[in-house]
Amino acid sequence: MEDEKKVAFTDTTTELKEGENKQTKLGEKSWYVVNTYSTHERKVADNLTRRVESMGLQDLIFRIIVAEFEVPVMKDGLPTGKTRMKNLYPGYVFVEMIMTDYAWYVVRNTPGVTGFVGSSGKGTKPFPVPREQIEPVLKRMGMIDDSMYDRYNVGDLVKVIHGALEGTEGNVVSINRETGAVELETVFFGRTTKLEVEFSEIEKI
């Protein structure tokens, strides 16, 4: 029975891929959110990464992210010197891909995947995540690209989304694309103050 499932999957993906090979132009790559079983996010990401490599999907599926990062382990309000991994979005994996029938079929049939966010089912493809929503996730993971800077201008109101100044709001005074340094003007205790943060630490309001 298991062999029959593998054959069926192989036949279906071959048909989908052959059909897409006849296309002259693929769509634009976008970010999508995949639902997974709780605590299985990393396993799903690893499974999908292996499929991309073994099935030659590098031109359809690009980056696969589990939004986790190291945080210090605290005891009685003090750091212990140890760290642990914290997942910002349990039950979700972020996938940058071109949404074709073939890529969609492969991702949703990856072990551990329970569906896509933004899909109503019944054979309808999911909607991509808006750029302004995926950007904070990418920044938190340290994944900055030049296109992100294009959304920010001097005078924009932004909020610090992580780091020592998390929650601080201020107006952009200057942005250095080469170093990633951003100067903000904010108000502390009734006084206007300028401070410097990393571009990866801010989100446009």
Secondary structure by P-SEA (a helix, b strand, c coil): caaaaaaaaaaaaaaaaaaaaacccccbbbbbbbbccccaaaaaaaaaaaaaaaacccccccccccbbbbbbbbcccccccbbbbbbccccbbbbbccccaaaaaaaaacccccccccccccbbbbbccccccaaaaaaaaccccccccccccccbbbbbcccccccbbbbbccccccccbbbbbbbcccbbbbbbbbccccccc
